[in-house]
Amino acid sequence: MRIAVVSLFPLMLREALAHGVLGRALERGVLDVGYFDPREHTDDVHRSVDDRPYGGGPGMVMKVEPLRAALRAAMAALPQGSRRVYLGADGRRFEQSMAREACAWPGLLLVAGRYEGVDERFIEQEVDEQWSIGDYVLSGGELPALVIIDAIARLLPGTLGSAESAAQESFGNGLVDWPHYTRPPSVDGHEVPAVLMSGDHAAIGRWRLQQALGRTWLRRPEMLQQRGMSGEERALLEEFKTARARRGGNA
């Protein structure tokens, strides 16, 4: 998949993406990321990309012209039909379903704002969507861009060592993940659940589903309301609640 990022700090993005599974995805050609700096599309000696806000107030606002020129250069390098997304705190909350949807797009352009924001006319005229990664304020859109690229890239065939890994991760089926364990079997008196060492794959699958349902009920109950449950899942969750109550409410 081809992704382009309009950013004043392309080196920050390039260095972060060079490591781990994303770095391997770039090396394998599974993922291609291009960087487009608005400063390269200025025509004054100071390479100005921002100016004081009309109406007064603190901070600076990114100007339309350099952003627009960088965006159009980026779109020229992407397949036709690629989507243009501005990253801002007031955008639609980014979720796993959006990452899956984006995987089917021809390409994706992410615009990382800075300072107090960008001129509203740029957003109105040049982008298709606005996304946010949460209800808090960051210094710019570079970290959200990295989060979104990571979430999307993990779903692309060839990024992870196993396609099953992406399918089984948190939010893959509308639930948070189940607990994971590795060797040694005992740590400070805490044992690995016996079912995981039983070799009974049906029982292991049932336990993992039950734990995922229980953890979602404890930590993200709104997800269960949105997702719904089958009769079998409801029974598993009730068993989880009963066992938890017997332990005195511990997860």
Summary of the structure (lengths in Angstrom):
residues: 251
radius of gyration: 22.7
end to end distance: 39.7
largest distance: 71.5
contacts: 705
relative contact order: 0.12
helix: 45%
strand: 17%
